[in-house]
Protein backbone atom coordinates (compact mmCIF):
# COMPACT_ATOMS: atom_id res chain seq x y z
CA UNK A 1 0.00 0.00 0.00
CA UNK A 2 2.84 2.38 0.86
CA UNK A 3 4.62 1.58 -2.41
CA UNK A 4 1.50 2.37 -4.43
CA UNK A 5 1.12 5.70 -2.64
CA UNK A 6 4.72 6.64 -3.38
CA UNK A 7 4.27 5.66 -7.02
CA UNK A 8 1.11 7.79 -7.34
CA UNK A 9 2.87 10.74 -5.73
CA UNK A 10 5.72 10.52 -8.22
CA UNK A 11 3.31 10.41 -11.16
CA UNK A 12 1.42 13.46 -9.91
CA UNK A 13 4.66 15.41 -9.45
CA UNK A 14 5.73 14.53 -12.99
CA UNK A 15 2.43 15.74 -14.42
CA UNK A 16 2.75 19.02 -12.55
CA UNK A 17 5.87 19.96 -14.54
CA UNK A 18 4.43 19.31 -18.03
CA UNK A 19 4.44 22.59 -20.06
CA UNK A 20 0.99 24.12 -20.40
CA UNK A 21 -0.53 25.45 -23.62
CA UNK A 22 -2.42 28.73 -23.23
CA UNK A 23 -4.65 30.31 -25.88
CA UNK A 24 -4.57 34.10 -25.78
CA UNK A 25 -6.07 35.91 -28.77
CA UNK A 26 -4.52 35.87 -31.33
CA UNK A 27 -1.43 34.04 -30.01
CA UNK A 28 -0.99 30.64 -28.42
CA UNK A 29 1.72 30.30 -25.78
CA UNK A 30 3.55 27.39 -24.27
CA UNK A 31 4.47 28.05 -20.66
CA UNK A 32 7.42 25.93 -19.59
CA UNK A 33 8.54 26.65 -16.06
CA UNK A 34 9.58 30.29 -15.95
CA UNK A 35 9.75 30.91 -19.70
CA UNK A 36 7.22 31.24 -22.52
CA UNK A 37 7.28 30.31 -26.22
CA UNK A 38 4.92 31.55 -28.93
CA UNK A 39 3.69 28.39 -30.67
CA UNK A 40 0.82 29.53 -32.88
CA UNK A 41 -1.12 32.49 -34.21
CA UNK A 42 -4.69 32.65 -35.40
CA UNK A 43 -4.54 32.73 -39.21
CA UNK A 44 -7.28 35.37 -39.22
CA UNK A 45 -4.95 37.85 -37.46
CA UNK A 46 -4.32 40.94 -39.57
CA UNK A 47 -2.47 44.25 -39.61
CA UNK A 48 0.39 45.12 -37.32
CA UNK A 49 1.28 42.68 -34.57
CA UNK A 50 3.56 43.39 -31.60
CA UNK A 51 4.57 40.21 -29.81
CA UNK A 52 4.56 40.86 -26.04
CA UNK A 53 7.84 40.46 -24.17
CA UNK A 54 6.14 38.60 -21.34
CA UNK A 55 3.10 36.53 -20.51
CA UNK A 56 1.86 36.27 -16.92
CA UNK A 57 5.09 37.97 -15.81
CA UNK A 58 7.22 35.33 -17.54
CA UNK A 59 9.53 36.28 -20.44
CA UNK A 60 8.67 35.25 -23.98
CA UNK A 61 12.01 33.82 -25.13
CA UNK A 62 11.30 32.08 -28.43
CA UNK A 63 9.04 31.75 -31.46
CA UNK A 64 8.43 28.12 -32.32
CA UNK A 65 8.68 26.72 -35.83
CA UNK A 66 5.58 27.35 -38.00
CA UNK A 67 4.14 29.67 -35.33
CA UNK A 68 2.97 32.32 -37.85
CA UNK A 69 2.90 30.09 -40.92
CA UNK A 70 0.30 31.27 -43.48
CA UNK A 71 -0.84 34.24 -41.40
CA UNK A 72 -1.39 36.09 -44.65
CA UNK A 73 -3.25 39.01 -43.07
CA UNK A 74 -0.28 40.26 -41.06
CA UNK A 75 1.48 43.32 -42.49
CA UNK A 76 4.17 43.85 -39.86
CA UNK A 77 5.54 41.99 -36.85
CA UNK A 78 7.67 43.36 -34.04
CA UNK A 79 9.67 40.75 -32.13
CA UNK A 80 10.47 41.81 -28.54
CA UNK A 81 14.02 41.94 -27.20
CA UNK A 82 13.24 39.08 -24.82
CA UNK A 83 13.23 36.61 -27.74
CA UNK A 84 16.47 34.76 -28.50
CA UNK A 85 15.38 32.33 -31.23
CA UNK A 86 13.03 32.19 -34.20
CA UNK A 87 12.14 28.68 -35.34
CA UNK A 88 12.01 27.02 -38.73
CA UNK A 89 9.30 28.29 -41.09
CA UNK A 90 8.13 30.61 -38.32
CA UNK A 91 6.80 33.22 -40.78
CA UNK A 92 6.52 31.10 -43.90
CA UNK A 93 3.89 32.20 -46.43
CA UNK A 94 3.05 35.42 -44.56
CA UNK A 95 2.36 36.83 -47.99
CA UNK A 96 1.35 40.37 -46.90
CA UNK A 97 4.11 40.85 -44.36
CA UNK A 98 6.03 43.97 -45.43
CA UNK A 99 8.30 44.48 -42.42
CA UNK A 100 9.63 42.57 -39.45
CA UNK A 101 11.70 43.93 -36.58
CA UNK A 102 14.31 41.48 -35.31
CA UNK A 103 16.04 42.65 -32.11
CA UNK A 104 19.70 42.17 -31.17
CA UNK A 105 18.64 39.58 -28.58
CA UNK A 106 17.92 37.03 -31.34
CA UNK A 107 20.89 34.68 -31.84
CA UNK A 108 19.34 32.13 -34.20
CA UNK A 109 16.85 32.26 -37.07
CA UNK A 110 15.68 28.89 -38.34
CA UNK A 111 15.75 27.44 -41.83
CA UNK A 112 12.95 28.69 -44.14
CA UNK A 113 11.93 31.22 -41.47
CA UNK A 114 10.65 33.77 -44.02
CA UNK A 115 10.02 31.48 -46.99
CA UNK A 116 7.70 33.09 -49.56
CA UNK A 117 7.08 36.30 -47.62
CA UNK A 118 6.44 37.74 -51.05
CA UNK A 119 5.78 41.33 -49.91
CA UNK A 120 8.60 41.65 -47.39
CA UNK A 121 10.43 44.85 -48.37
CA UNK A 122 13.40 45.06 -46.06
CA UNK A 123 15.10 43.14 -43.29
CA UNK A 124 17.98 43.76 -40.93
CA UNK A 125 19.78 40.73 -39.55
CA UNK A 126 21.24 41.77 -36.19
CA UNK A 127 24.89 41.40 -35.22
CA UNK A 128 23.87 38.76 -32.68
CA UNK A 129 23.14 36.26 -35.48
CA UNK A 130 26.14 34.28 -36.75
CA UNK A 131 24.46 32.12 -39.42
CA UNK A 132 21.80 32.69 -42.06
CA UNK A 133 20.26 29.27 -42.50
CA UNK A 134 19.26 27.50 -45.70
CA UNK A 135 16.38 29.08 -47.63
CA UNK A 136 15.72 31.67 -44.91
CA UNK A 137 14.48 34.33 -47.34
CA UNK A 138 13.77 32.26 -50.43
CA UNK A 139 11.04 33.60 -52.74
CA UNK A 140 10.84 36.98 -50.98
CA UNK A 141 10.25 38.57 -54.37
CA UNK A 142 9.73 42.18 -53.21
CA UNK A 143 12.71 42.26 -50.88
CA UNK A 144 14.74 45.32 -51.89
CA UNK A 145 16.99 45.89 -48.88
CA UNK A 146 18.99 43.43 -46.78
CA UNK A 147 21.42 44.45 -44.05
CA UNK A 148 23.50 41.49 -42.92
CA UNK A 149 24.92 41.76 -39.40
CA UNK A 150 28.69 42.01 -38.98
CA UNK A 151 28.89 38.81 -36.90
CA UNK A 152 27.39 36.57 -39.60
CA UNK A 153 29.92 33.88 -40.56
CA UNK A 154 27.93 31.75 -43.00
CA UNK A 155 25.09 32.14 -45.48
CA UNK A 156 23.23 28.92 -46.19
CA UNK A 157 22.10 27.28 -49.40
CA UNK A 158 19.32 29.06 -51.29
CA UNK A 159 19.21 31.67 -48.50
CA UNK A 160 18.13 34.52 -50.80
CA UNK A 161 17.19 32.58 -53.91
CA UNK A 162 14.66 34.25 -56.21
CA UNK A 163 14.65 37.55 -54.29
CA UNK A 164 14.03 39.17 -57.65
CA UNK A 165 13.90 42.82 -56.48
CA UNK A 166 17.11 42.77 -54.44
CA UNK A 167 19.48 45.22 -56.17
CA UNK A 168 22.55 45.21 -53.93
CA UNK A 169 24.01 43.34 -51.00
CA UNK A 170 27.03 43.76 -48.76
CA UNK A 171 28.76 40.63 -47.44
CA UNK A 172 30.44 41.36 -44.07
CA UNK A 173 34.11 40.54 -43.57
CA UNK A 174 33.42 37.68 -41.13
CA UNK A 175 31.57 35.58 -43.72
CA UNK A 176 33.71 32.53 -44.53
CA UNK A 177 31.05 30.31 -46.07
CA UNK A 178 28.34 30.84 -48.69
CA UNK A 179 26.20 27.89 -49.73
CA UNK A 180 25.16 26.87 -53.23
CA UNK A 181 22.50 28.95 -55.00
CA UNK A 182 22.49 31.46 -52.11
CA UNK A 183 21.72 34.43 -54.38
CA UNK A 184 20.69 32.62 -57.57
CA UNK A 185 17.68 33.99 -59.39
CA UNK A 186 18.11 37.47 -57.88
CA UNK A 187 17.37 38.94 -61.27
CA UNK A 188 17.88 42.59 -60.19
CA UNK A 189 21.03 42.06 -58.12
CA UNK A 190 23.72 44.13 -59.84
CA UNK A 191 26.06 45.03 -56.99
CA UNK A 192 27.69 42.65 -54.50
CA UNK A 193 30.27 44.09 -52.11
CA UNK A 194 32.63 41.93 -50.06
CA UNK A 195 34.03 43.75 -47.03
CA UNK A 196 36.64 41.06 -46.34
CA UNK A 197 38.52 38.25 -48.03
CA UNK A 198 36.85 35.72 -50.30
CA UNK A 199 34.92 33.04 -48.36
CA UNK A 200 37.01 29.90 -47.85
CA UNK A 201 33.93 27.78 -48.62
CA UNK A 202 31.98 28.91 -51.66
CA UNK A 203 29.19 26.76 -53.15
CA UNK A 204 28.18 26.22 -56.75
CA UNK A 205 25.97 28.63 -58.70
CA UNK A 206 25.86 31.16 -55.86
CA UNK A 207 25.29 34.00 -58.35
CA UNK A 208 23.50 32.09 -61.09
CA UNK A 209 20.95 33.98 -63.23
CA UNK A 210 21.94 37.48 -62.13
CA UNK A 211 21.82 40.49 -64.52
CA UNK A 212 24.54 40.55 -67.16
CA UNK A 213 25.94 43.79 -65.68
CA UNK A 214 26.26 42.38 -62.14
CA UNK A 215 29.68 42.99 -60.55
CA UNK A 216 31.52 42.21 -57.36
CA UNK A 217 33.36 44.97 -55.51
CA UNK A 218 36.15 44.13 -53.05
CA UNK A 219 38.33 46.27 -50.83
CA UNK A 220 41.95 46.93 -51.74
CA UNK A 221 44.15 44.19 -50.32
CA UNK A 222 41.41 41.56 -50.06
CA UNK A 223 42.65 38.04 -50.79
CA UNK A 224 41.10 35.08 -52.63
CA UNK A 225 39.63 37.07 -55.50
CA UNK A 226 40.74 36.99 -59.13
CA UNK A 227 39.53 39.00 -62.10
CA UNK A 228 36.29 37.08 -61.70
CA UNK A 229 34.69 35.39 -58.71
CA UNK A 230 31.63 33.18 -58.77
CA UNK A 231 31.33 33.92 -62.46
CA UNK A 232 31.14 37.70 -61.98
CA UNK A 233 33.75 40.38 -62.77
CA UNK A 234 35.62 41.78 -59.77
CA UNK A 235 36.50 45.43 -59.29
CA UNK A 236 38.69 46.81 -56.50
CA UNK A 237 37.26 49.55 -54.32
CA UNK A 238 39.80 52.32 -53.89
CA UNK A 239 40.56 53.47 -50.38
CA UNK A 240 38.88 56.66 -49.31
CA UNK A 241 41.09 59.70 -49.43
CA UNK A 242 42.21 60.70 -45.97
CA UNK A 243 43.78 64.13 -45.45
CA UNK A 244 45.79 63.82 -42.28
CA UNK A 245 47.00 67.42 -41.87
CA UNK A 246 47.05 70.87 -43.51
CA UNK A 247 48.01 74.41 -42.59
CA UNK A 248 45.96 77.58 -42.78
CA UNK A 249 48.62 79.87 -44.19
CA UNK A 250 48.05 81.55 -47.54
CA UNK A 251 51.64 80.88 -48.57
CA UNK A 252 53.19 78.47 -48.41
CA UNK A 253 50.19 76.15 -48.19
CA UNK A 254 50.58 72.41 -47.54
CA UNK A 255 48.46 69.36 -46.96
CA UNK A 256 49.30 65.75 -46.19
CA UNK A 257 47.21 62.78 -47.27
CA UNK A 258 47.35 59.00 -47.60
CA UNK A 259 47.97 57.58 -51.06
CA UNK A 260 47.99 54.30 -52.94
CA UNK A 261 50.95 53.23 -55.04
CA UNK A 262 50.62 53.59 -58.82
CA UNK A 263 47.90 56.20 -58.39
CA UNK A 264 47.83 59.87 -59.39
CA UNK A 265 46.20 62.64 -57.35
CA UNK A 266 45.17 66.09 -58.50
CA UNK A 267 45.06 69.03 -56.07
CA UNK A 268 42.55 71.73 -56.90
CA UNK A 269 41.71 75.14 -55.42
CA UNK A 270 38.59 77.32 -55.47
CA UNK A 271 37.33 80.54 -53.94
CA UNK A 272 33.59 79.78 -54.26
CA UNK A 273 33.31 75.95 -54.21
CA UNK A 274 31.96 76.10 -57.76
CA UNK A 275 34.87 76.78 -60.05
CA UNK A 276 37.94 74.65 -59.35
CA UNK A 277 41.40 75.02 -60.81
CA UNK A 278 44.28 72.55 -60.70
CA UNK A 279 47.30 73.73 -58.73
CA UNK A 280 49.33 70.54 -58.64
CA UNK A 281 49.60 66.81 -59.15
CA UNK A 282 51.04 64.12 -56.87
CA UNK A 283 52.09 60.55 -57.59
CA UNK A 284 50.97 58.03 -54.97
CA UNK A 285 53.57 56.09 -53.00
CA UNK A 286 51.43 53.73 -50.96
CA UNK A 287 51.95 55.89 -47.88
CA UNK A 288 51.52 59.46 -46.70
CA UNK A 289 52.66 62.32 -48.99
CA UNK A 290 52.89 66.05 -48.48
CA UNK A 291 51.85 68.58 -51.11
CA UNK A 292 53.41 72.04 -50.82
CA UNK A 293 52.15 75.11 -52.66
CA UNK A 294 54.44 78.15 -52.33
CA UNK A 295 52.36 80.52 -54.40
CA UNK A 296 49.96 82.82 -52.62
CA UNK A 297 46.55 81.20 -52.19
CA UNK A 298 43.27 82.48 -53.59
CA UNK A 299 41.60 85.41 -51.85
CA UNK A 300 39.46 86.41 -50.05
CA UNK A 301 38.67 82.73 -49.40
CA UNK A 302 40.42 79.58 -50.47
CA UNK A 303 39.33 75.97 -50.55
CA UNK A 304 41.28 72.89 -51.52
CA UNK A 305 40.40 69.38 -52.52
CA UNK A 306 42.23 66.21 -53.60
CA UNK A 307 40.92 63.99 -56.43
CA UNK A 308 42.08 60.54 -57.39
CA UNK A 309 42.57 60.30 -61.14
CA UNK A 310 41.13 57.10 -62.60
N, C-alpha and C positions, 0 to 999 in steps of 0.2 A: 504493500500500500504506500509506503514511504517512497519507494523507487518511482512509482507511477506519478506521485505528486511532484517529485523533483523533475521528472521528464516533462510534465505538463508545464511547469514553471519555466523551463528552458525554452520550450516552444513558444510560449507567450512572450518572453523577452525577445526572441528572435523576430517575431512578427512586429513588435513595437518599433524596430529599427528599419523596417522596409520603407523606402522612399514613397511619399504620397504624391498623387497627381491632383492638382487643383485647377479647376476651370475658372478663369477670371476674364471676362469679356474684354477684348477679343482674343487674349492670349491664354495658353495653357501652360502651367508651371509644374515642374517636378521639384519638390522640396526634399532635399537629402541632407539630413542633419542640420547644419547651420548655413548651408548654401542652397541656391536656387538656380535651376536651368529652365530656359524657355524651350518648350518641346513642340509647340504647335501654335498656329494662328488661324482664326476663322477665315476661310477663303472669301467671305463676303466683306472683310475689312477693306476700307478704302481711304484714300487721301494720305495725309501725313501721319506717321506713327512714331512716337517716342517711346522706346522701350524703357521701363522704369529701372532704376539702379538697385532697387530692393523690393522685396515682397514680404510682408509681415515682419519687417525689420531685419530681414536676412538678405545678404547681397546676391544679386543676380550675376553669376560669374560666367555663364556660357549660353550659347545658342546651339541647340542640338541640330544634327543633320536633318534636312527636309522640314525644318520648323516653319518656314514661310513659303515653302514650295507651292507654286501656282496661285499665290495671293496676287492676282493680276490687277486688283483695284488699288493697290498701294502705289503712291507716287514718290514718297520719300520715307526713309527709315533712319532714325538716329539711334546708334548703339551707345549705351552709357559707358563711362570709364571704369565701371566695375567688372565689365566683361573681359575675359582673357582669351576666349576661343570661340570661333565660328565654325560650325560643323559642315560636313560635306553636303552639297546641294541645298544649303540653308535657304538661299534666296532664288533657287532655280525657277525659271519661267515666271518670274515677277515681271511681266511684260510691260507694265506701265511705270515701273520704278525708274525715276530719272536721277535720283541722287541718294547716296548712302554715306553716312558719317561714321567712319571707323576710328575709334580713339587709340591713343598710344598704348593703352593697357592691353590691347589685343596682341597676342604673340603668335597665334596660328589661325590660318584661314584654310578651311578644308577644300579638298578637290571638288571641282564643279560648283563652287559656292555661289557663283553668279551666272551660271550657265543660262544662255538665252534671255538675259535681261535686256531685251532688244531696244529699250528706250533709255538705258542708263547712259548719261552724258559724260560724267567725269567721276574719277575715283582717285583717292589718295591712299596709298598703302603706307602705313606708319613705319617709322624707323624700328619699332619693336618687332616687326615681322622679318624673319630671316629667309623664308622660302615662299615663293609663289607656286602653289601646287598645280598639278596637271589640270588643264581645261578650266581653270578658275574663272576666266572671263570669256570663254568661247561663245561665239555667236552674239556678242554684245555689239550689234551692228551700228548703233548710233554713238558709241563711245568715241569721243573726240579728244579727251584729255586724260592721261594717266601719269601720275607722279609716283615713282617707285622709291620707297624708302631707302636710305643710305646703308642700312644694315642687311638688306636682302643679298643673299649669297647665291641663290639658284632660282631659275625660272623654269618651271616644269613644261612637259610636252603639251602642245596645243593650248598653252596658257592664254594666249590672246588670238587664237585662230579665228579668222573671218570677222575681226573687228574692222569692218570695211570703211569706217569714217575716221579711224585713227590716222592722223597726219604726221605726227612726230613722237618720238620716244627717247628718253635718256636712260641709259643703262649705268647704274652706279658702279663705282670702282671696285666694290667688294664682290660683285657677281663673278663667280668662277665657273658656273655651269648654266647652260641654256639647252633645254630639251628640244627634240625634233619637232618641227612644225610650229614652234612657239609663236611666231608672228606670220605664219603663212596665210595667204588669203586676205591680208590687210591691204586692200586694193588702193587705198589712199595714202599709205605710209611711205613718205618720200624722204624723211630725215631720221636717221638713227645715230645717236651720239653715244660713244663709249667714253666714260670718264676715267677708266683705268685701262689695264692691259687686256688683251684678248682672253676670253674665258678659256681655261685649260680643258674643259669638256664642252664640246659644241656639237649638237645633234645635226641630223640631216634635214635639209629643206627648211631650215629655220626661217628664211626670208623668201620662200617660194611664192610666186604669183603676186609680187609687189609691182608698183609702177616702174616703167622702164627707166625713169629718171631718179629712182631711189638711190641714195648714197649713204655711206657711213662716214661719220666724222670722228676722228680720234685726236687726243691731245698730243702735243709734241713730246717725244720720248717714250710713248707707249710701245710696249713690246707685243709680239705675236701677230701683228698685222702685216700684210703684204700690200701690193697694189690693189688687190681685191680681197674681200673676206666674206664668206658665206654667199659668194656669187655676186656681191655688190662692190662697186668701186669705192676706194678708201681715199679720203682727203684728210690732210693734217691740219688741225686747228692751231693757228698761230697763237703764241702767248700774247696776252694783253700787254700793251705798252705800260710801263711803270716808270714815271718820272720820280726819281728819288730825291733830287734837290735842285734848287735854282736860286739865283740872287735877284734882287729887286733894283739893281743899279741900271741906269740907262746905258752906260758904257763903262767898262765892257760888261756885256750880259753873258751869262752862262747857265746851262742846265745839264743835268746828269740823268741818264736813263738807261734801263736794262735793254740789251739787244740780243738778237739771235745771229749766229754766224751765217755768212753767205746771204745776208739780208741788207737792204739799203733803206735808209730813213731820210725823209725830207723834213727840214725845219722851216716853218712858215711863220710870218708875222702879220698882224692886222691892227688897225686902230679902231675898227667898228664891228668886228666879228662877222663882217659880211664879205669884204674883199680881202683876200689873203695873197701875200706875195712870198715867194721862196727866198730865204736868206742863207741857206746852206744845205749841205747834204753830208750824211755820215754813213760809213760802212760798218755794219754790225760785226762784232767780234765774239759773240757768245757770252759776253759779260757786260759790265757797266762801262759806258763811255761818256765823255764830257764834251759838250759842244760849247765853243767860245765865240762870241760875236763882239768884235772890238769897235764896230761902227756904232754911232749914236742911235739909240732906239727910236721908234716912232713916237711922235708927240701929238696931242697932249696925253693920249693913252696908248698903251702897247699891250698886245696879247700875243702869245706864242703857242704853237702846237707842233706835235711831231706826228708824221704819217709814215706808215710802213708802205713802201712801194712794192706792189705785186710783181 
